[in-house]
Amino acid sequence: MLYGLYLSAQGAQVQSKRLDVIANNLANADTSGFKRDLAVAQTYHPFDVEHGTAHELPRHLERVTGGTSITDVITDFQNGSLKETGARFDVALEGQGFLRVSDGQNEFLTRDGSLTQNAVGELVTEQGERVLDTTGSPIVIPPDATEISIGADGVISAMDDLGVQTALAQLDVVMPQSLADLQKIGDNHFVTNGPTEAAGPATRVRQGYVEGSGVNAISETVHMIDASKAFETNLNLLKLQDETLSRLLQAVPGR
């Protein structure tokens, strides 16, 4: 009986965590470049089976699970669909890679290419971080620059006063050695403690587009309903087992 209470409590905890992760995904269904998270659960063998002390368990009880728990929350880095905005500073990445940005103290990686200029002409994200070039410097667009174009290689060019197209900078599009090194820190940003390298020619920059969220709102809603029902079922089982245990104890004569 107590074993059943333990299993149901674990099940409720797992579904509660799933609901938190799914709710965050749904909240970012319209966030450019957002990558959905997945809660990974693991089941365990019963203690006696795990430690080799189970002998002749009745009714195949050795097949009963020893509980479950969330072992990790991983990120799905599958590319989202591209949305055309027509804005001259918006960029989307086709293929793997991240833009390198900085708040002046720390550097971050992001797929959110909704870019604008700040008061001093620097290219910045919606959160105000400065976009870095391949030398690690902020990208500055001169106030008199016209006909700004961003090539597939990330090179930003503009027309000068003499009508000459001049390269201003190149977006630093990088990749970590392993996506497992990336850690989400909020605001659609990642950090990595591992090294990064240039994403390479396989990754193309698209001007006037942004990458859509990696969340499919319909399928994510279905997952939320599934997790909600599983959570409710575990709570009902907890209540049922608690009531059954209570009746059992009341039926036992006092000594």
N, C-alpha and C positions, 0 to 999 in steps of 0.2 A: 504493500500500500504506500509506504513512505517512498519507495523507489519510484512509483508512479507519479507521486507529487513532484519529486525531483526532476523527472523527465519532462513533465508538463511545464514546470517553471522554466527549464532550459529552453523549451520550445517557444514559450512566450517571449523570452529575452531575444531569441534569434529573430523572431518575426517583428519585434519592436525595432530592432536595429535595421532590418530590411525596410521598414516603413520610413525611418528617418532618412535613409539613403535615397529611396524612391521619391520622397517628398522634395528633397533637395534637387533631384534631377528634374522633376516637374516644374519647380520654381525657376529653373534655368532653361526651359524649353525654347525660349526666344532669345537667349543670350548668345551673341555671336562667338563662334569658336569654342563653345563649352563642350567638354567631354564628360559623358555620363559615367557614373560610378556603379560598381556591382559589389554587393555584399556576398562574400564567399563563406559558406558554412561547411563544417566538417562533422561527421558522426564518429563515435568512438565505440569500441568494444566494451562490454560490461567489465567491471574491475576484475572479477574472478577470471574471466576469459583472458583479459589483457595480461594478467600476471601468472597465468597457468595454474591457478588453484581451483578451477572449476572441475567437478567430478560428477558424472551421471546426473546432470541437471534434467529435471522432468520436463516433458512437453517441449523439447527443443529450445529451452530457455537460453541456450548458448547463442542462439541466433538473434536474441533481443538486443536492441541497440543500448549502448552505455551512455546515451545522451548526445547532444549536439551543441555546437557553439559557433559563433562567427570568428573565423581565423584571420580574415583580412578584408579590406575594402580596396578593390583594384579599379583602375580607370580604363575605360574602353577608348583607345586612341584612333578609332576608325574615323576617316575624314567625313565631315558633314557636307551637305550640298552647298553649292555656291549661290549667293544671292546678288543680283546686280543692283548697285546703288547709284552708279554714275558719278559719285563723289570723287574728286581728283586725287584725294589722299587715301581713300579706302583701298586696302589690299587684302587679297585672299591667297592662301598658299595651296597649290595643287600638289599633293604629295606630302611626304613627311617633312617635318621641320618646324621651327618656332622662331618668332621674332625675339630679338634680345632688347630688353628695355631696362631703364634704371630710374629710381626715384631720387638719385643723387647720393645715396648711401649704399643701397643694395641693388643687385641686378636680378631680373626675373626673366622667365620665358613665357610667351603667350602666343596663342593662335588668333586672338582677337585683333583683326586688322582695321577696326573702326578708328581711323587716325584723323587728327586735326592739327592745327598750329596753335601754339600758345602766344602770349603777348610779345615775346622776343623772336618769334619766327621758328621756334623749334618744333619738330614733328613730335607729337605726343599722343598717348592713348587716351581713351575716355576717362581713365582714372588720373591722368596728368603725368604719367611716367614718360620720360623722354625716350624716343626710339633711337637705338644706337646703330652706327655704321660699322663696317668691317674693321675699323681701327679702334672701336670702343668709344668713339666720341658721339655726342648728340648730333643729330642731323638738323641743320639750319637751312631754311628756305629763304633766300633773299627777298625783301619786300617788292623788288621790281621784277622778280622772276615771272615769266608768263609761259603759257603752253607747257605746263609741267607734265612730264610723262615718266612712267615707271615701267621699265622693261621686265621681261620674264626672268632675267637674272637679278632683279632687284636694284638695278642702277637707276637713280633718279636724275633726270635731265630737265633743263629748262631753257627757254629762249632768252638771250641777253638783249641789251639795248641795241646791239648791232644786228640782231636777227640771227645770231649763231646759236645752235643747239649745243649746250655745254653740260657735261656731267657734273653733278653737285656732290653726290655721295652714293653709297650702295648699302641697301638694307642688309644687316647682318642676320642671315637666316641660318640657324645652327641646329644640330641634332646632338643629343647626348649619346654616349656610347651604348647606353641601355635605357629603354623607356622605364624600366623598373627603378632607375635612379631618381626619377622625377617624383616630386612631392607637391600635392596641391596645397596652396596656402590661402585660397580665397581670391575674390576679384578676378577670377579667370586667369590666375597666375600660377606658375610652377617654379620651383627651385630645384637645383640638383647639386649634390656634392661631388659628383663625378665630372670628368672632362667632357667638353663638347667639341664638335668639329663642324666645318661648313657642310650644309645639307647637300650641296652638290647640284649638278645640272638636272638631275631627275626631278627636283622640286622647282616648280615654276610659280612666279609671282603674277597675279592677275590684278591689274589696276581697275578701280571702279567696282570691285566686288568685295563681299565679305563672306566668310564661311559661316554657314548656319550652325545651329546647335546640333550636337550629336544625339539629342534626345527625341525619340518618337513619342509624342504625347499620348497617342492612342494605346500603344503597347505598354507604355509605362503606367498608364491608368489601369490597364488590365492586371499588371503585376501588383499594383497597390491594392486592388480589390482582393486578389489572391492572398496577399500577405495579411490583409485585415481579417479575412475569414479564418486564416490559420491562427492568427493571434487570438481571435475570439474563441475558437475551438479549444485552444490550450487553456484559456481562462476558465471556460466551462468545465473542462476536465479537472482542473484544480479544485473548483467548487464542488463538483460531484464527489471526488475522492475525499475531500475534507469532510463532507456531510456523511459519507459512508463510514469513514473512520470514527467520526463522532458517535454514530449510531452503534457501531461495534463496541466502543468503549462503554457506552451506557448499558449495553446488554450484558457486559461482564459483571458478575456479582462482586460486590465489594468484599475486600478481605480485611 
